[in-house]
Amino acid sequence: MPRMVIISPVLSEKANNLMLDKDNRPTGVYVFKVAKDATKMEIKNEIERLYNVKVESVNTMIVPGKKRLLRGRIGRTSAWKKAIVKLAKGTIPIFEEVLEQQPKEEKPKKEEKVKEKVEKRPEKAKKEEKKAKK
């Protein structure tokens, strides 16, 4: 029985930024948590076999465990191995929902923030409005 090399996908903010470019299009870069003793070739073969895609490159790193306090005692979380996989073409289907749900939020302009404050607290907002105009 073959062993499982890929443990789980990593869905962090940084991993999501790697998956999408500025225009919200997929880049073909995905991050996975993998077995600590897995090699790059094993990871590449496993991704290609599981998702029917062509892998261009695999970068790996060991994420060190962090110190944590539990009931007044210092402990450590486990270290784990992260693989950043770049595909030659295509996308991995498990990430399609994540890619569709990632609308780029535009930050409200300073003038809009000031208008909202004017409606809430007119005295204080007048001073901030003068500052925003400068």
Secondary structure, 3 states (H helix, E strand, C coil): CCCCCEEEECCCHHHHHHHECCCCCECCEEEEEECCCCCHHHHHHHHHHHHCCEEEEEEEEEECCCEEEECCEEEECCCEEEEEEEEEECCCHHHHHHHHCCCCCCCCCHHHHHHHHHHHCHHHHHHHHHHHHC
